[in-house]
C-alpha cells in the first residue's frame, strides 16, 4: 500500500472509530509503528487530525475567525443558547465566554430576567447594554480581534478575582478523554481562569465539536457540570460524557 493510500485509510478508520492507536494501526496495515507515527505527524501537520500520546484523535474543524463562525450552525446555536437560559436562575452571577454560541444566551434572555453577567466578549457586552434588566460588567485587556474579545494578562487576572455561580463556556472541541480544548494558548488561559472558581460550568457546543480535540486544554471533561448541545451530537460520545457525571441537555 502506498503512503497516500495508507494515510487515507487511516483517516477513514479515525472517522469511524473516533480514536486510533499507533500499535493497532501498525497491525492493521502491516507496517512498523515508526511508519505509523510518521503518518500521524504528517497528517497532524496538514491539520487532518490531532496527535496524542500513542495515537490520534479527530481534530476540531470549526473556523477560528469570529466572522466565519457567525455563519456556521446559526439555528443550532440559537437553540443551544435558548436551552442554556433554562439552566440559569435570576440573581445569579455568571461569567460568560466570548464566541457566537455564548452570545446566543444573552440574545435569548427574557426581558424580565434579572441576572449579573461578567464577560470579555465585545458583542455580548453590546447585547447586555440593550437588555432591560440584566446587569453587564465587561472585563478589559488586549483586544483579540479574531475573537472580538479582550485577552491577555489583565483579562486573566480580572477573572481570577471572581467567584461566579455559573461559568458559560464555549469551546473548539469537547472530548471525554482529551477534555475541553481550544485553538489559542492565550484564549485557553482566559477560559481556565473563568472555570477555576465557578460553582457550575456549562459548556455550549454544537454536535460537530463533540469527540474532537484542539491544541490547548481548558479543563478535563469531568470539570463540567452541564453540556448543552444539539441533536446531531454523537450518541456514543454523549454517553461517555454522561458517565463522567455531566448533565447533557439536547437543544
C-alpha positions as CSV (number, residue, x, y, z in Angstrom):
1,X,0.0,0.0,0.0
2,X,1.4,3.4,-1.0
3,X,1.8,6.1,1.7
4,X,-1.0,8.2,0.4
5,X,-3.4,5.3,0.3
6,X,-2.5,4.2,3.8
7,X,-3.0,7.7,5.1
8,X,-6.4,8.0,3.5
9,X,-7.3,4.6,5.0
10,X,-6.0,5.8,8.4
11,X,-8.2,8.9,8.3
12,X,-11.2,6.7,7.5
13,X,-10.5,4.5,10.5
14,X,-10.3,7.6,12.7
15,X,-13.6,8.9,11.3
16,X,-15.3,5.6,12.0
17,X,-13.8,4.8,15.4
18,X,-13.2,8.3,16.9
19,X,-9.7,7.3,18.1
20,X,-6.7,5.4,16.7
21,X,-3.6,3.9,18.4
22,X,-0.3,3.6,16.6
23,X,0.0,0.0,17.8
24,X,-3.3,-1.0,16.4
25,X,-2.7,0.8,13.1
26,X,0.6,-1.0,12.8
27,X,-1.0,-4.4,13.0
28,X,-4.0,-3.3,10.7
29,X,-1.7,-2.1,7.9
30,X,1.2,-4.4,8.4
31,X,3.8,-1.7,8.8
32,X,6.0,-0.6,11.7
33,X,4.9,1.7,14.5
34,X,7.6,4.1,13.3
35,X,5.9,4.3,9.9
36,X,2.5,4.9,11.5
37,X,3.9,7.6,13.8
38,X,5.4,9.3,10.7
39,X,2.0,9.2,9.0
40,X,0.4,10.7,12.1
41,X,3.0,13.5,12.2
42,X,2.3,14.3,8.6
43,X,-1.4,14.3,8.9
44,X,-1.2,16.4,12.1
45,X,0.9,18.9,10.3
46,X,-1.7,19.0,7.5
47,X,-4.4,19.7,10.0
48,X,-6.3,16.5,9.4
49,X,-6.0,15.0,12.9
50,X,-4.6,15.8,16.4
51,X,-1.8,13.6,17.6
52,X,-2.0,12.5,21.2
53,X,0.2,10.1,23.2
54,X,0.1,6.7,21.5
55,X,-2.1,7.7,18.6
56,X,-4.5,10.4,17.3
57,X,-8.0,11.9,17.8
58,X,-10.2,13.8,15.3
59,X,-9.2,17.5,15.1
60,X,-11.9,20.2,15.5
61,X,-12.8,21.6,12.1
62,X,-14.6,24.8,13.2
63,X,-13.4,28.2,12.0
64,X,-11.0,30.3,14.0
65,X,-12.3,33.7,12.9
66,X,-15.4,35.1,14.6
67,X,-16.7,36.4,11.3
68,X,-16.7,32.9,9.8
69,X,-18.2,31.3,12.9
70,X,-21.1,33.8,12.8
71,X,-22.3,32.0,9.6
72,X,-21.9,28.4,11.0
73,X,-24.7,26.4,12.5
74,X,-26.7,29.5,13.3
75,X,-30.0,27.8,14.1
76,X,-28.3,25.2,16.2
77,X,-26.5,27.9,18.2
78,X,-29.8,29.8,18.7
79,X,-31.4,26.6,20.1
80,X,-28.4,25.9,22.3
81,X,-28.4,29.5,23.7
82,X,-32.2,29.3,24.5
83,X,-31.7,25.9,26.2
84,X,-28.9,27.3,28.3
85,X,-31.1,30.1,29.6
86,X,-33.2,27.3,31.2
87,X,-30.3,26.4,33.4
88,X,-29.9,29.9,34.9
89,X,-31.7,31.5,37.8
90,X,-32.5,35.2,38.4
91,X,-30.0,36.9,40.6
92,X,-27.0,34.6,39.8
93,X,-23.5,35.9,38.9
94,X,-22.5,34.5,35.6
95,X,-19.2,34.7,33.7
96,X,-19.8,34.5,30.0
97,X,-17.3,33.4,27.4
98,X,-16.6,35.1,24.1
99,X,-17.9,33.3,21.0
100,X,-21.0,33.1,18.9
101,X,-22.7,30.4,20.9
102,X,-22.4,32.1,24.4
103,X,-23.7,35.3,22.7
104,X,-26.9,33.4,21.9
105,X,-27.5,33.0,25.6
106,X,-27.8,36.8,26.0
107,X,-29.8,37.1,22.9
108,X,-32.4,34.7,24.3
109,X,-32.6,36.1,27.8
110,X,-36.2,37.1,28.6
111,X,-36.7,40.9,29.0
112,X,-37.5,40.5,32.7
113,X,-34.6,38.1,33.6
114,X,-32.5,39.9,36.2
115,X,-29.0,38.5,36.2
116,X,-25.5,39.8,36.5
117,X,-23.1,38.9,33.7
118,X,-19.4,39.4,33.6
119,X,-17.8,39.0,30.1
120,X,-14.8,39.8,28.0
121,X,-16.9,39.5,24.8
122,X,-17.4,42.8,23.0
123,X,-20.6,41.5,21.2
124,X,-22.0,40.1,24.4
125,X,-21.3,43.4,26.2
126,X,-23.2,45.3,23.5
127,X,-26.2,42.9,23.8
128,X,-26.2,43.3,27.6
129,X,-26.2,47.1,27.2
130,X,-29.5,46.7,25.3
131,X,-31.1,44.3,27.8
132,X,-33.8,45.9,30.0
133,X,-32.7,44.5,33.4
134,X,-29.6,42.2,33.1
135,X,-26.5,43.9,34.6
136,X,-23.4,43.7,32.5
137,X,-19.8,44.0,33.5
138,X,-17.1,44.0,30.9
139,X,-13.6,42.7,31.5
140,X,-10.8,44.6,29.9
141,X,-7.5,43.7,28.3
142,X,-5.8,43.5,24.9
143,X,-8.3,43.2,22.1
144,X,-8.1,39.8,20.5
145,X,-9.5,40.7,17.1
146,X,-10.2,37.2,15.7
147,X,-12.5,36.5,18.7
148,X,-13.9,40.1,19.2
149,X,-12.9,39.9,22.8
150,X,-10.4,41.1,25.3
151,X,-7.5,38.8,26.1
152,X,-4.1,38.7,27.9
153,X,-2.8,39.0,31.5
154,X,-5.3,41.7,32.5
155,X,-8.3,39.6,31.4
156,X,-7.0,36.5,33.2
157,X,-6.2,38.4,36.4
158,X,-9.7,40.0,36.5
159,X,-11.4,36.6,36.2
160,X,-9.3,35.1,38.9
161,X,-10.9,37.6,41.4
162,X,-14.4,36.4,40.7
163,X,-16.3,33.6,42.4
164,X,-19.3,33.1,40.0
165,X,-22.3,30.9,40.4
166,X,-22.1,29.8,36.8
167,X,-19.5,29.8,34.0
168,X,-20.9,29.6,30.5
169,X,-18.1,28.4,28.3
170,X,-17.6,28.0,24.6
171,X,-15.0,25.5,23.2
172,X,-13.5,24.4,19.9
173,X,-13.7,20.8,20.9
174,X,-15.1,18.5,23.6
175,X,-13.7,15.0,24.2
176,X,-14.4,12.6,27.1
177,X,-10.7,11.7,27.4
178,X,-8.9,14.8,25.9
179,X,-11.1,17.3,27.7
180,X,-12.3,20.7,26.7
181,X,-9.9,22.3,24.3
182,X,-9.4,25.4,22.1
183,X,-7.2,26.8,19.3
184,X,-5.3,29.6,21.0
185,X,-3.0,29.4,24.1
186,X,-3.9,32.8,25.5
187,X,-7.6,32.2,24.9
188,X,-7.2,28.9,26.8
189,X,-5.7,30.8,29.7
190,X,-8.6,33.1,29.9
191,X,-11.1,30.2,29.8
192,X,-9.2,28.4,32.6
193,X,-9.5,31.5,34.8
194,X,-13.2,31.6,34.1
195,X,-13.7,28.0,35.1
196,X,-11.4,28.0,38.2
197,X,-13.9,29.1,40.8
198,X,-17.3,28.6,39.2
199,X,-19.8,26.5,41.1
200,X,-21.3,25.3,37.8
201,X,-19.6,25.0,34.5
202,X,-21.9,24.9,31.4
203,X,-20.2,24.2,28.1
204,X,-22.1,25.1,24.9
205,X,-21.1,23.2,21.8
206,X,-22.7,22.2,18.6
207,X,-22.6,18.5,17.8
208,X,-19.7,18.5,15.3
209,X,-17.4,19.7,18.2
210,X,-18.0,16.6,20.3
211,X,-15.5,13.8,20.1
212,X,-12.8,16.1,18.6
213,X,-9.8,17.8,20.1
214,X,-7.9,21.0,19.6
215,X,-4.4,22.2,20.7
216,X,-4.8,23.8,24.1
217,X,-6.5,22.3,27.2
218,X,-9.1,24.3,29.1
219,X,-10.2,21.7,31.6
220,X,-10.8,18.0,31.9
221,X,-14.3,16.9,30.8
222,X,-15.1,15.9,34.3
223,X,-14.9,19.5,35.5
224,X,-18.1,20.2,33.6
225,X,-21.5,20.1,35.3
226,X,-23.6,20.6,32.1
227,X,-23.2,20.3,28.4
228,X,-25.7,21.9,26.1
229,X,-25.6,20.6,22.5
230,X,-27.8,19.8,19.6
231,X,-29.4,16.5,18.4
232,X,-26.7,16.0,15.8
233,X,-24.2,15.0,18.5
234,X,-22.8,11.5,18.6
235,X,-24.8,9.3,21.0
236,X,-21.7,7.3,21.9
237,X,-19.8,10.5,22.9
238,X,-22.8,11.8,24.8
239,X,-23.0,8.5,26.8
240,X,-19.3,8.7,27.7
241,X,-19.8,12.3,28.9
242,X,-22.9,11.3,31.0
243,X,-20.8,8.6,32.6
244,X,-18.5,11.3,33.8
245,X,-21.4,12.8,35.7
246,X,-22.1,15.6,33.2
247,X,-25.8,16.6,32.7
248,X,-26.4,16.7,29.0
249,X,-29.1,19.0,27.6
250,X,-30.1,18.4,23.9
251,X,-31.5,21.6,22.4
